[in-house]
């Protein structure tokens, strides 16, 4: 039996967080690609077709909402699962993210790293 490794794309501009998340997911056998902005993210999505995108909301240049809108408008990307990982507790931000198709909305400051990993793993 062949096991297919799951792939996550982490679009996050904070290098400390990308290092922590990457290490935690790799321990679970997940392959992780990292993009520090939306443009890098789109290139990785096109090249590697991840199973899931873990997306920060606030980044320089293109924000998470703009990335989501572009993904959902692209037939090659529209069905890729997206989880928003943000510091924004605003209900309107969560509602907008969900209306754009995110499958979960995680607040960085309210969840421990292991909790985030567990929530993400439930979506595979």
C-alpha positions in Angstrom: 0.0 0.0 0.0 1.3 3.4 -1.0 0.8 6.2 1.5 0.5 9.7 0.1 2.1 12.4 2.3 -0.2 15.3 3.1 1.0 18.8 2.0 0.4 22.1 3.7 1.2 25.5 2.4 1.8 28.0 5.2 1.4 31.6 4.0 2.7 33.6 6.9 5.1 36.6 7.1 6.5 35.9 10.6 9.6 33.7 10.3 9.5 32.7 14.0 5.9 31.4 13.5 6.7 29.6 10.3 9.6 27.8 11.9 7.4 26.7 14.9 4.5 25.6 12.7 6.7 23.8 10.2 8.5 21.8 12.9 5.2 20.8 14.5 3.6 19.6 11.3 6.7 17.8 10.1 6.6 15.8 13.4 3.2 14.6 12.3 4.5 13.5 8.9 3.1 16.5 7.0 5.1 18.1 4.2 5.2 21.9 4.6 5.9 24.6 2.1 6.3 28.2 3.2 5.4 31.4 1.5 6.0 34.8 3.1 3.5 36.6 0.9 0.6 36.0 -1.4 2.6 36.0 -4.6 5.0 33.3 -3.3 1.9 31.4 -2.1 0.3 31.4 -5.6 3.5 30.1 -7.2 3.7 27.3 -4.6 0.0 26.4 -5.1 0.6 26.2 -8.9 3.8 24.1 -8.5 2.8 21.7 -5.7 -1.0 21.7 -5.3 -1.1 21.5 -1.5 -3.9 19.6 0.3 -4.5 22.6 2.6 -3.4 26.3 2.9 -2.9 27.8 6.3 -3.3 31.5 5.7 -2.4 34.5 7.8 -4.8 37.5 7.4 -2.4 40.4 7.9 0.6 40.5 5.7 2.4 43.2 3.7 1.2 43.5 0.1 -1.7 41.2 -0.4 -3.7 40.4 2.7 -5.4 37.1 3.4 -8.8 38.2 2.0 -7.2 39.1 -1.3 -5.4 35.8 -1.5 -8.7 33.9 -0.7 -10.6 35.9 -3.4 -7.9 35.1 -6.0 -7.8 31.4 -5.0 -11.6 31.0 -5.2 -11.7 32.8 -8.6 -9.1 30.3 -10.0 -10.5 27.0 -11.2 -7.2 25.2 -10.4 -7.2 26.6 -6.8 -10.9 27.0 -5.8 -11.3 23.6 -4.2 -8.1 23.7 -2.0 -9.0 23.8 1.7 -8.0 27.0 3.5 -7.8 27.7 7.2 -7.3 31.3 8.3 -4.8 31.6 11.1 -4.8 35.2 12.4 -4.7 37.6 15.4 -8.0 39.2 14.4 -10.8 38.4 16.9 -13.2 40.6 14.9 -16.4 38.7 14.1 -16.7 40.6 10.8 -13.3 39.3 9.8 -14.3 35.7 10.6 -17.6 36.1 8.8 -15.9 37.5 5.7 -13.3 34.7 5.8 -16.0 32.1 6.1 -18.0 33.7 3.3 -14.9 33.4 1.1 -14.7 29.7 1.9 -12.3 29.0 4.8 -13.0 25.8 6.6 -11.8 27.0 9.9 -10.8 30.3 11.6 -8.0 30.0 14.2 -6.9 32.8 16.6 -3.1 32.6 17.2 -3.3 34.2 20.6 -6.0 31.9 21.9 -4.5 28.5 20.9 -1.4 26.7 21.8 0.7 25.4 19.0 -0.4 21.8 19.6 -4.1 22.9 19.5 -3.5 24.5 16.1 -1.9 21.4 14.8 -4.7 19.2 16.1 -7.4 21.5 14.6 -5.6 21.5 11.2 -5.1 17.7 11.3 -8.9 17.2 11.7 -9.4 18.7 8.2 -7.4 16.0 6.3 
